[in-house]
């Protein structure tokens, strides 16, 4: 019997599962073997995004003129500042109370912040004054009280 009569036996490794192929270790091993590797970063993947921009970013990209995000009005900033000072709170105290960063409060007071109704609502409740609607600057009605 010669070598030509024997059939070659192919030994293969099992193909790893998709979940195993996603690990950094598997990606590096594939790179070492010379396999083409395509990695893709998902937008906002793994982040706890609570603050959503108010304008559609694709819409902003399509615009030809220079567009800026809508910012809070200066009178809203002044109302926040006056309400905060009336309660004797610093910007840091107010930020802690509404569970936001100090920078958010600073930007809102300066009129540079991007309006977010959730944040404005939290600031309203913390200061006890209305910041939206026609009765701006007036005290908030007590919870449960009818208008």
N, C-alpha and C positions, 0 to 999 in steps of 0.2 A: 504494500500500500504506500502510495506517495502522498506528499503534502497536498496535491491537487484534489485528492479524493475527499478530504475532510472539509466540512462546511465551517466557515468561521462563526464563532459565537459572539454576538454583540452584547456587551454588558453596558447597561445604561443606569444612570441614577434616576430615582423617581423625581418627577417634576414637582418642585415645591408648591404649596398652596399659595393662593393670592395673598393671604394675610401674612405669610412668612416672607413673601417677596417685598413687602412694603417696609420691612425693618431696615434701619441704616446699615446693619451688618450685612444683610443680603445684597443691598445695593452696592456696597463697597466690594463684596466678593465678586459680583457680576462685572464690575469695572476692572478688577484685576484680571479676570478671564478674557477681557476684551469684548465682552458683549455690549451692544449699544444699549444704554440705559437712558430712559426718558423720565425725568422727575417733573412734577407739576405742583406748584404751590397754590392751594385753594385760597380764594380771597376770604379773609376773615376766619379761616379755618382754625378751630380750637380756641377762638377768642369769645369771651362773653360780651357780645356787642349789645349795649343797651341804648347807646346814643346813635340814632340813625340820622343821616343828613336829610335836611328838609327838601333839597332840590335833587332831582335825578342827575347823577353824575354823567350818564350817557347824554342827556339833554345838554348839559354844560359843555361836553366835548363837541357836540354838533354845532353849537352856536359859533358864529363867525366874529361877532363883536366881543369885546372884553366884558365878561360877565363876572359879577361877584355874588357871593352868597348874601342872602338877606340878613341884616343884623338887627338886633333889638334897638328900639328908639332910645334916644338920650333921656327922654322924660321917664321912661321905665327904669333906666339906670339910676336916675335921681331919686325916684320913689323907693327903690330897693335900698339905696344908701341912707335915705332919711329914716325909713322904717327900721333898718338895722341899727342906726345910731340911737333912735328913740328907745329901742330895747336894750341898749348898752352892749351890743354884740360887736365883736371884731369880724373882719371878713373870714378869718379862720374859724371862729365860733359858728358863724352862719353856715359855712361850708360843711362843717362837721354835723350840724343839726339836720341839713338836707341831704347828707351823704353824697356830697360832690367834692371836687377838687377846689382849692382856694382860687386857682386860676379861672375857673368857671364864674365864680362870684365877681372876681376882679373884672373880667371881660364884660359881664352883664352890666356892671355899674359904669363902666367906661363907654358903653354903647357899641362894643365891638363883638359881643357874643352872638352866636347863631341861635335864633329863638327855638326853644324846645318847650312845648307846652307842659310836659311832665315836670321839667326842672322849674318852670315858672310856677306851676301849681304847688310844688314842694316849698318854694320860697314864700309864696302867699300864705300857706298854712303856718310856716315857721314864724313869719313876721306878724301875722294876723291882720294883714291889709290886702285889699283887692288890687291886683296888678293888671287885670284884664277886664275888658268890657267897658261899660259907660260910667260905672262908679269907681274909677281908678283912684286909689289913694284913700278910699273910705275903709272903715274897719270891716273885716269879714263877718258875716252873720254867724251867730253861734251854731254849731253843728246840731241839726235837728230842728232848728227854728224855721218857720215858714216865711217866705218873702212877702 
